Amino acid sequence: MLRWYNLTSKIRVCVNNDDLEFIDKHKRSKKISKSSLAPEEVDIADKLVQKSIFGRYKTESETFYLFNR
């Protein structure tokens, strides 16, 4: 089921239930390493990066995801 997620007071993004569960699970984390996620969670995180809900940064050895506040 698709629903709107309020990123800010003026920006809304369409997400599904899996996306919303991932957001609720990881929004309080400071950073999440790609290696600590399951393969299906990596796909969700990449989709949320495209929607600007999460940010991604890469180091030489690891990729991290951050929740955009």
PDB file of N, CA, C and O in Angstrom:
ATOM      1  N   MET A   1       0.843  -1.180   0.000  1.00  0.00           N
ATOM      2  CA  MET A   1       0.000   0.000   0.000  1.00  0.00           C
ATOM      3  C   MET A   1       0.889   1.246   0.000  1.00  0.00           C
ATOM      4  O   MET A   1       1.823   1.358   0.794  1.00  0.00           O
ATOM      5  N   LEU A   2       0.589   2.152  -0.881  1.00  0.00           N
ATOM      6  CA  LEU A   2       1.360   3.387  -0.967  1.00  0.00           C
ATOM      7  C   LEU A   2       0.762   4.437  -0.044  1.00  0.00           C
ATOM      8  O   LEU A   2      -0.454   4.522   0.130  1.00  0.00           O
ATOM      9  N   ARG A   3       1.638   5.224   0.535  1.00  0.00           N
ATOM     10  CA  ARG A   3       1.211   6.330   1.389  1.00  0.00           C
ATOM     11  C   ARG A   3       2.235   7.440   1.299  1.00  0.00           C
ATOM     12  O   ARG A   3       3.334   7.248   0.777  1.00  0.00           O
ATOM     13  N   TRP A   4       1.872   8.586   1.804  1.00  0.00           N
ATOM     14  CA  TRP A   4       2.764   9.750   1.796  1.00  0.00           C
ATOM     15  C   TRP A   4       3.552   9.793   3.087  1.00  0.00           C
ATOM     16  O   TRP A   4       3.010   9.566   4.168  1.00  0.00           O
ATOM     17  N   TYR A   5       4.855  10.090   2.964  1.00  0.00           N
ATOM     18  CA  TYR A   5       5.722  10.285   4.119  1.00  0.00           C
ATOM     19  C   TYR A   5       6.157  11.738   4.111  1.00  0.00           C
ATOM     20  O   TYR A   5       6.690  12.222   3.113  1.00  0.00           O
ATOM     21  N   ASN A   6       5.934  12.442   5.218  1.00  0.00           N
ATOM     22  CA  ASN A   6       6.307  13.856   5.317  1.00  0.00           C
ATOM     23  C   ASN A   6       7.777  13.971   5.689  1.00  0.00           C
ATOM     24  O   ASN A   6       8.162  13.732   6.834  1.00  0.00           O
ATOM     25  N   LEU A   7       8.581  14.335   4.721  1.00  0.00           N
ATOM     26  CA  LEU A   7      10.005  14.521   4.965  1.00  0.00           C
ATOM     27  C   LEU A   7      10.235  15.828   5.718  1.00  0.00           C
ATOM     28  O   LEU A   7      11.013  15.872   6.670  1.00  0.00           O
ATOM     29  N   THR A   8       9.566  16.875   5.296  1.00  0.00           N
ATOM     30  CA  THR A   8       9.522  18.155   6.009  1.00  0.00           C
ATOM     31  C   THR A   8       8.080  18.638   5.946  1.00  0.00           C
ATOM     32  O   THR A   8       7.208  17.945   5.423  1.00  0.00           O
ATOM     33  N   SER A   9       7.838  19.813   6.473  1.00  0.00           N
ATOM     34  CA  SER A   9       6.469  20.323   6.459  1.00  0.00           C
ATOM     35  C   SER A   9       5.968  20.601   5.036  1.00  0.00           C
ATOM     36  O   SER A   9       4.758  20.638   4.810  1.00  0.00           O
ATOM     37  N   LYS A  10       6.873  20.797   4.081  1.00  0.00           N
ATOM     38  CA  LYS A  10       6.467  21.121   2.718  1.00  0.00           C
ATOM     39  C   LYS A  10       6.814  20.041   1.696  1.00  0.00           C
ATOM     40  O   LYS A  10       6.447  20.158   0.527  1.00  0.00           O
ATOM     41  N   ILE A  11       7.513  18.997   2.122  1.00  0.00           N
ATOM     42  CA  ILE A  11       7.944  17.959   1.187  1.00  0.00           C
ATOM     43  C   ILE A  11       7.359  16.621   1.608  1.00  0.00           C
ATOM     44  O   ILE A  11       7.589  16.145   2.720  1.00  0.00           O
ATOM     45  N   ARG A  12       6.588  16.017   0.688  1.00  0.00           N
ATOM     46  CA  ARG A  12       6.024  14.700   0.930  1.00  0.00           C
ATOM     47  C   ARG A  12       6.543  13.744  -0.142  1.00  0.00           C
ATOM     48  O   ARG A  12       6.700  14.113  -1.306  1.00  0.00           O
ATOM     49  N   VAL A  13       6.808  12.491   0.285  1.00  0.00           N
ATOM     50  CA  VAL A  13       7.336  11.483  -0.623  1.00  0.00           C
ATOM     51  C   VAL A  13       6.444  10.251  -0.525  1.00  0.00           C
ATOM     52  O   VAL A  13       6.025   9.866   0.567  1.00  0.00           O
ATOM     53  N   CYS A  14       6.159   9.641  -1.660  1.00  0.00           N
ATOM     54  CA  CYS A  14       5.327   8.441  -1.697  1.00  0.00           C
ATOM     55  C   CYS A  14       6.189   7.212  -1.354  1.00  0.00           C
ATOM     56  O   CYS A  14       7.206   6.966  -2.003  1.00  0.00           O
ATOM     57  N   VAL A  15       5.781   6.448  -0.337  1.00  0.00           N
ATOM     58  CA  VAL A  15       6.507   5.248   0.091  1.00  0.00           C
ATOM     59  C   VAL A  15       5.517   4.099   0.262  1.00  0.00           C
ATOM     60  O   VAL A  15       4.313   4.319   0.393  1.00  0.00           O
ATOM     61  N   ASN A  16       6.038   2.870   0.258  1.00  0.00           N
ATOM     62  CA  ASN A  16       5.183   1.717   0.532  1.00  0.00           C
ATOM     63  C   ASN A  16       5.434   1.228   1.964  1.00  0.00           C
ATOM     64  O   ASN A  16       6.231   1.825   2.688  1.00  0.00           O
ATOM     65  N   ASN A  17       4.775   0.172   2.367  1.00  0.00           N
ATOM     66  CA  ASN A  17       4.878  -0.309   3.746  1.00  0.00           C
ATOM     67  C   ASN A  17       6.287  -0.780   4.095  1.00  0.00           C
ATOM     68  O   ASN A  17       6.758  -0.542   5.207  1.00  0.00           O
ATOM     69  N   ASP A  18       6.973  -1.453   3.150  1.00  0.00           N
ATOM     70  CA  ASP A  18       8.344  -1.911   3.413  1.00  0.00           C
ATOM     71  C   ASP A  18       9.279  -0.727   3.627  1.00  0.00           C
ATOM     72  O   ASP A  18      10.141  -0.756   4.506  1.00  0.00           O
ATOM     73  N   ASP A  19       9.102   0.317   2.815  1.00  0.00           N
ATOM     74  CA  ASP A  19       9.918   1.525   2.974  1.00  0.00           C
ATOM     75  C   ASP A  19       9.674   2.159   4.340  1.00  0.00           C
ATOM     76  O   ASP A  19      10.618   2.573   5.014  1.00  0.00           O
ATOM     77  N   LEU A  20       8.414   2.233   4.744  1.00  0.00           N
ATOM     78  CA  LEU A  20       8.075   2.863   6.016  1.00  0.00           C
ATOM     79  C   LEU A  20       8.630   2.072   7.205  1.00  0.00           C
ATOM     80  O   LEU A  20       9.096   2.663   8.180  1.00  0.00           O
ATOM     81  N   GLU A  21       8.580   0.756   7.127  1.00  0.00           N
ATOM     82  CA  GLU A  21       9.169  -0.081   8.191  1.00  0.00           C
ATOM     83  C   GLU A  21      10.677   0.151   8.284  1.00  0.00           C
ATOM     84  O   GLU A  21      11.227   0.241   9.382  1.00  0.00           O
ATOM     85  N   PHE A  22      11.348   0.248   7.130  1.00  0.00           N
ATOM     86  CA  PHE A  22      12.787   0.492   7.115  1.00  0.00           C
ATOM     87  C   PHE A  22      13.100   1.867   7.704  1.00  0.00           C
ATOM     88  O   PHE A  22      14.042   2.009   8.484  1.00  0.00           O
ATOM     89  N   ILE A  23      12.319   2.869   7.338  1.00  0.00           N
ATOM     90  CA  ILE A  23      12.524   4.221   7.867  1.00  0.00           C
ATOM     91  C   ILE A  23      12.352   4.231   9.381  1.00  0.00           C
ATOM     92  O   ILE A  23      13.194   4.778  10.094  1.00  0.00           O
ATOM     93  N   ASP A  24      11.274   3.635   9.881  1.00  0.00           N
ATOM     94  CA  ASP A  24      11.027   3.612  11.322  1.00  0.00           C
ATOM     95  C   ASP A  24      12.109   2.848  12.072  1.00  0.00           C
ATOM     96  O   ASP A  24      12.463   3.211  13.194  1.00  0.00           O
ATOM     97  N   LYS A  25      12.631   1.803  11.464  1.00  0.00           N
ATOM     98  CA  LYS A  25      13.657   0.983  12.112  1.00  0.00           C
ATOM     99  C   LYS A  25      14.994   1.710  12.203  1.00  0.00           C
ATOM    100  O   LYS A  25      15.711   1.562  13.193  1.00  0.00           O
ATOM    101  N   HIS A  26      15.338   2.500  11.175  1.00  0.00           N
ATOM    102  CA  HIS A  26      16.688   3.060  11.087  1.00  0.00           C
ATOM    103  C   HIS A  26      16.769   4.576  11.214  1.00  0.00           C
ATOM    104  O   HIS A  26      17.864   5.127  11.096  1.00  0.00           O
ATOM    105  N   LYS A  27      15.667   5.272  11.447  1.00  0.00           N
ATOM    106  CA  LYS A  27      15.746   6.734  11.459  1.00  0.00           C
ATOM    107  C   LYS A  27      16.482   7.282  12.674  1.00  0.00           C
ATOM    108  O   LYS A  27      16.945   8.422  12.636  1.00  0.00           O
ATOM    109  N   ARG A  28      16.602   6.526  13.730  1.00  0.00           N
ATOM    110  CA  ARG A  28      17.326   6.989  14.910  1.00  0.00           C
ATOM    111  C   ARG A  28      18.806   6.587  14.901  1.00  0.00           C
ATOM    112  O   ARG A  28      19.573   7.013  15.765  1.00  0.00           O
ATOM    113  N   SER A  29      19.197   5.776  13.933  1.00  0.00           N
ATOM    114  CA  SER A  29      20.591   5.351  13.818  1.00  0.00           C
ATOM    115  C   SER A  29      21.442   6.493  13.278  1.00  0.00           C
ATOM    116  O   SER A  29      21.020   7.243  12.398  1.00  0.00           O
ATOM    117  N   LYS A  30      22.643   6.607  13.820  1.00  0.00           N
ATOM    118  CA  LYS A  30      23.525   7.663  13.335  1.00  0.00           C
ATOM    119  C   LYS A  30      23.986   7.369  11.917  1.00  0.00           C
ATOM    120  O   LYS A  30      23.910   8.235  11.046  1.00  0.00           O
ATOM    121  N   LYS A  31      24.464   6.149  11.680  1.00  0.00           N
ATOM    122  CA  LYS A  31      24.807   5.722  10.333  1.00  0.00           C
ATOM    123  C   LYS A  31      24.661   4.207  10.270  1.00  0.00           C
ATOM    124  O   LYS A  31      24.825   3.509  11.271  1.00  0.00           O
ATOM    125  N   ILE A  32      24.352   3.718   9.088  1.00  0.00           N
ATOM    126  CA  ILE A  32      24.117   2.297   8.881  1.00  0.00           C
ATOM    127  C   ILE A  32      25.082   1.827   7.804  1.00  0.00           C
ATOM    128  O   ILE A  32      25.099   2.380   6.704  1.00  0.00           O
ATOM    129  N   SER A  33      25.875   0.828   8.102  1.00  0.00           N
ATOM    130  CA  SER A  33      26.792   0.305   7.088  1.00  0.00           C
ATOM    131  C   SER A  33      26.048  -0.645   6.158  1.00  0.00           C
ATOM    132  O   SER A  33      25.147  -1.372   6.575  1.00  0.00           O
ATOM    133  N   LYS A  34      26.440  -0.621   4.916  1.00  0.00           N
ATOM    134  CA  LYS A  34      25.797  -1.470   3.915  1.00  0.00           C
ATOM    135  C   LYS A  34      25.995  -2.944   4.237  1.00  0.00           C
ATOM    136  O   LYS A  34      25.116  -3.764   3.971  1.00  0.00           O
ATOM    137  N   SER A  35      27.149  -3.282   4.808  1.00  0.00           N
ATOM    138  CA  SER A  35      27.439  -4.678   5.116  1.00  0.00           C
ATOM    139  C   SER A  35      26.579  -5.215   6.263  1.00  0.00           C
ATOM    140  O   SER A  35      26.442  -6.430   6.407  1.00  0.00           O
ATOM    141  N   SER A  36      26.001  -4.334   7.078  1.00  0.00           N
ATOM    142  CA  SER A  36      25.166  -4.785   8.190  1.00  0.00           C
ATOM    143  C   SER A  36      23.713  -5.019   7.777  1.00  0.00           C
ATOM    144  O   SER A  36      22.915  -5.518   8.570  1.00  0.00           O
ATOM    145  N   LEU A  37      23.370  -4.659   6.542  1.00  0.00           N
ATOM    146  CA  LEU A  37      21.999  -4.808   6.055  1.00  0.00           C
ATOM    147  C   LEU A  37      21.838  -6.096   5.254  1.00  0.00           C
ATOM    148  O   LEU A  37      22.781  -6.580   4.627  1.00  0.00           O
ATOM    149  N   ALA A  38      20.629  -6.636   5.289  1.00  0.00           N
ATOM    150  CA  ALA A  38      20.290  -7.787   4.451  1.00  0.00           C
ATOM    151  C   ALA A  38      20.180  -7.313   2.997  1.00  0.00           C
ATOM    152  O   ALA A  38      19.956  -6.127   2.753  1.00  0.00           O
ATOM    153  N   PRO A  39      20.333  -8.221   2.036  1.00  0.00           N
ATOM    154  CA  PRO A  39      20.272  -7.795   0.614  1.00  0.00           C
ATOM    155  C   PRO A  39      18.977  -7.069   0.240  1.00  0.00           C
ATOM    156  O   PRO A  39      19.013  -6.114  -0.536  1.00  0.00           O
ATOM    157  N   GLU A  40      17.842  -7.503   0.776  1.00  0.00           N
ATOM    158  CA  GLU A  40      16.588  -6.808   0.447  1.00  0.00           C
ATOM    159  C   GLU A  40      16.529  -5.430   1.100  1.00  0.00           C
ATOM    160  O   GLU A  40      15.896  -4.520   0.565  1.00  0.00           O
ATOM    161  N   GLU A  41      17.189  -5.264   2.265  1.00  0.00           N
ATOM    162  CA  GLU A  41      17.244  -3.951   2.916  1.00  0.00           C
ATOM    163  C   GLU A  41      18.143  -2.999   2.137  1.00  0.00           C
ATOM    164  O   GLU A  41      17.890  -1.795   2.106  1.00  0.00           O
ATOM    165  N   VAL A  42      19.191  -3.527   1.506  1.00  0.00           N
ATOM    166  CA  VAL A  42      20.068  -2.686   0.681  1.00  0.00           C
ATOM    167  C   VAL A  42      19.279  -2.117  -0.497  1.00  0.00           C
ATOM    168  O   VAL A  42      19.447  -0.951  -0.855  1.00  0.00           O
ATOM    169  N   ASP A  43      18.425  -2.935  -1.093  1.00  0.00           N
ATOM    170  CA  ASP A  43      17.592  -2.455  -2.199  1.00  0.00           C
ATOM    171  C   ASP A  43      16.642  -1.356  -1.735  1.00  0.00           C
ATOM    172  O   ASP A  43      16.452  -0.362  -2.436  1.00  0.00           O
ATOM    173  N   ILE A  44      16.045  -1.530  -0.553  1.00  0.00           N
ATOM    174  CA  ILE A  44      15.151  -0.506  -0.003  1.00  0.00           C
ATOM    175  C   ILE A  44      15.930   0.772   0.289  1.00  0.00           C
ATOM    176  O   ILE A  44      15.466   1.869  -0.023  1.00  0.00           O
ATOM    177  N   ALA A  45      17.121   0.633   0.890  1.00  0.00           N
ATOM    178  CA  ALA A  45      17.938   1.806   1.217  1.00  0.00           C
ATOM    179  C   ALA A  45      18.328   2.559  -0.055  1.00  0.00           C
ATOM    180  O   ALA A  45      18.301   3.790  -0.076  1.00  0.00           O
ATOM    181  N   ASP A  46      18.688   1.838  -1.105  1.00  0.00           N
ATOM    182  CA  ASP A  46      19.054   2.504  -2.361  1.00  0.00           C
ATOM    183  C   ASP A  46      17.866   3.250  -2.963  1.00  0.00           C
ATOM    184  O   ASP A  46      18.023   4.340  -3.514  1.00  0.00           O
ATOM    185  N   LYS A  47      16.682   2.661  -2.854  1.00  0.00           N
ATOM    186  CA  LYS A  47      15.477   3.329  -3.360  1.00  0.00           C
ATOM    187  C   LYS A  47      15.188   4.594  -2.542  1.00  0.00           C
ATOM    188  O   LYS A  47      14.779   5.612  -3.102  1.00  0.00           O
ATOM    189  N   LEU A  48      15.399   4.535  -1.219  1.00  0.00           N
ATOM    190  CA  LEU A  48      15.155   5.704  -0.370  1.00  0.00           C
ATOM    191  C   LEU A  48      16.216   6.777  -0.568  1.00  0.00           C
ATOM    192  O   LEU A  48      15.947   7.957  -0.342  1.00  0.00           O
ATOM    193  N   VAL A  49      17.416   6.390  -0.984  1.00  0.00           N
ATOM    194  CA  VAL A  49      18.438   7.378  -1.343  1.00  0.00           C
ATOM    195  C   VAL A  49      17.983   8.154  -2.577  1.00  0.00           C
ATOM    196  O   VAL A  49      18.164   9.370  -2.650  1.00  0.00           O
ATOM    197  N   GLN A  50      17.395   7.458  -3.543  1.00  0.00           N
ATOM    198  CA  GLN A  50      16.903   8.131  -4.745  1.00  0.00           C
ATOM    199  C   GLN A  50      15.765   9.095  -4.425  1.00  0.00           C
ATOM    200  O   GLN A  50      15.578  10.098  -5.114  1.00  0.00           O
ATOM    201  N   LYS A  51      15.003   8.783  -3.370  1.00  0.00           N
ATOM    202  CA  LYS A  51      13.903   9.651  -2.959  1.00  0.00           C
ATOM    203  C   LYS A  51      14.363  10.718  -1.963  1.00  0.00           C
ATOM    204  O   LYS A  51      13.547  11.506  -1.486  1.00  0.00           O
ATOM    205  N   SER A  52      15.652  10.754  -1.647  1.00  0.00           N
ATOM    206  CA  SER A  52      16.280  11.729  -0.739  1.00  0.00           C
ATOM    207  C   SER A  52      15.822  11.585   0.710  1.00  0.00           C
ATOM    208  O   SER A  52      15.944  12.535   1.484  1.00  0.00           O
ATOM    209  N   ILE A  53      15.307  10.437   1.089  1.00  0.00           N
ATOM    210  CA  ILE A  53      14.957  10.201   2.490  1.00  0.00           C
ATOM    211  C   ILE A  53      16.207   9.788   3.254  1.00  0.00           C
ATOM    212  O   ILE A  53      16.388  10.174   4.409  1.00  0.00           O
ATOM    213  N   PHE A  54      17.066   9.006   2.615  1.00  0.00           N
ATOM    214  CA  PHE A  54      18.354   8.631   3.180  1.00  0.00           C
ATOM    215  C   PHE A  54      19.452   9.196   2.298  1.00  0.00           C
ATOM    216  O   PHE A  54      19.265   9.397   1.098  1.00  0.00           O
ATOM    217  N   GLY A  55      20.587   9.445   2.905  1.00  0.00           N
ATOM    218  CA  GLY A  55      21.767   9.856   2.164  1.00  0.00           C
ATOM    219  C   GLY A  55      22.770   8.713   2.167  1.00  0.00           C
ATOM    220  O   GLY A  55      22.694   7.811   3.001  1.00  0.00           O
ATOM    221  N   ARG A  56      23.703   8.757   1.233  1.00  0.00           N
ATOM    222  CA  ARG A  56      24.697   7.687   1.142  1.00  0.00           C
ATOM    223  C   ARG A  56      26.066   8.329   1.014  1.00  0.00           C
ATOM    224  O   ARG A  56      26.249   9.288   0.264  1.00  0.00           O
ATOM    225  N   TYR A  57      27.027   7.790   1.756  1.00  0.00           N
ATOM    226  CA  TYR A  57      28.400   8.208   1.521  1.00  0.00           C
ATOM    227  C   TYR A  57      29.308   6.998   1.551  1.00  0.00           C
ATOM    228  O   TYR A  57      29.077   6.033   2.280  1.00  0.00           O
ATOM    229  N   LYS A  58      30.344   7.079   0.741  1.00  0.00           N
ATOM    230  CA  LYS A  58      31.248   5.948   0.570  1.00  0.00           C
ATOM    231  C   LYS A  58      32.624   6.313   1.089  1.00  0.00           C
ATOM    232  O   LYS A  58      33.126   7.414   0.865  1.00  0.00           O
ATOM    233  N   THR A  59      33.222   5.362   1.789  1.00  0.00           N
ATOM    234  CA  THR A  59      34.622   5.475   2.158  1.00  0.00           C
ATOM    235  C   THR A  59      35.388   4.492   1.275  1.00  0.00           C
ATOM    236  O   THR A  59      34.807   3.871   0.385  1.00  0.00           O
ATOM    237  N   GLU A  60      36.674   4.354   1.519  1.00  0.00           N
ATOM    238  CA  GLU A  60      37.460   3.432   0.697  1.00  0.00           C
ATOM    239  C   GLU A  60      37.003   1.991   0.860  1.00  0.00           C
ATOM    240  O   GLU A  60      37.086   1.199  -0.078  1.00  0.00           O
ATOM    241  N   SER A  61      36.518   1.651   2.057  1.00  0.00           N
ATOM    242  CA  SER A  61      36.208   0.244   2.315  1.00  0.00           C
ATOM    243  C   SER A  61      34.730  -0.042   2.564  1.00  0.00           C
ATOM    244  O   SER A  61      34.344  -1.211   2.582  1.00  0.00           O
ATOM    245  N   GLU A  62      33.884   0.977   2.759  1.00  0.00           N
ATOM    246  CA  GLU A  62      32.497   0.729   3.161  1.00  0.00           C
ATOM    247  C   GLU A  62      31.578   1.821   2.635  1.00  0.00           C
ATOM    248  O   GLU A  62      32.009   2.943   2.371  1.00  0.00           O
ATOM    249  N   THR A  63      30.316   1.475   2.488  1.00  0.00           N
ATOM    250  CA  THR A  63      29.264   2.421   2.128  1.00  0.00           C
ATOM    251  C   THR A  63      28.325   2.570   3.323  1.00  0.00           C
ATOM    252  O   THR A  63      27.940   1.575   3.938  1.00  0.00           O
ATOM    253  N   PHE A  64      27.957   3.797   3.651  1.00  0.00           N
ATOM    254  CA  PHE A  64      27.087   4.072   4.786  1.00  0.00           C
ATOM    255  C   PHE A  64      25.835   4.814   4.329  1.00  0.00           C
ATOM    256  O   PHE A  64      25.862   5.571   3.359  1.00  0.00           O
ATOM    257  N   TYR A  65      24.748   4.583   5.040  1.00  0.00           N
ATOM    258  CA  TYR A  65      23.484   5.279   4.796  1.00  0.00           C
ATOM    259  C   TYR A  65      23.149   6.117   6.035  1.00  0.00           C
ATOM    260  O   TYR A  65      23.356   5.684   7.168  1.00  0.00           O
ATOM    261  N   LEU A  66      22.627   7.325   5.795  1.00  0.00           N
ATOM    262  CA  LEU A  66      22.239   8.251   6.856  1.00  0.00           C
ATOM    263  C   LEU A  66      20.815   8.728   6.622  1.00  0.00           C
ATOM    264  O   LEU A  66      20.430   9.000   5.485  1.00  0.00           O
ATOM    265  N   PHE A  67      20.045   8.829   7.668  1.00  0.00           N
ATOM    266  CA  PHE A  67      18.685   9.361   7.556  1.00  0.00           C
ATOM    267  C   PHE A  67      18.746  10.870   7.458  1.00  0.00           C
ATOM    268  O   PHE A  67      19.366  11.519   8.300  1.00  0.00           O
ATOM    269  N   ASN A  68      18.106  11.447   6.430  1.00  0.00           N
ATOM    270  CA  ASN A  68      18.071  12.909   6.261  1.00  0.00           C
ATOM    271  C   ASN A  68      17.002  13.491   7.180  1.00  0.00           C
ATOM    272  O   ASN A  68      15.821  13.161   7.065  1.00  0.00           O
ATOM    273  N   ARG A  69      17.424  14.348   8.081  1.00  0.00           N
ATOM    274  CA  ARG A  69      16.486  14.956   9.019  1.00  0.00           C
ATOM    275  C   ARG A  69      16.076  16.314   8.545  1.00  0.00           C
ATOM    276  O   ARG A  69      15.285  16.986   9.207  1.00  0.00           O
TER     277      ARG A  69
END
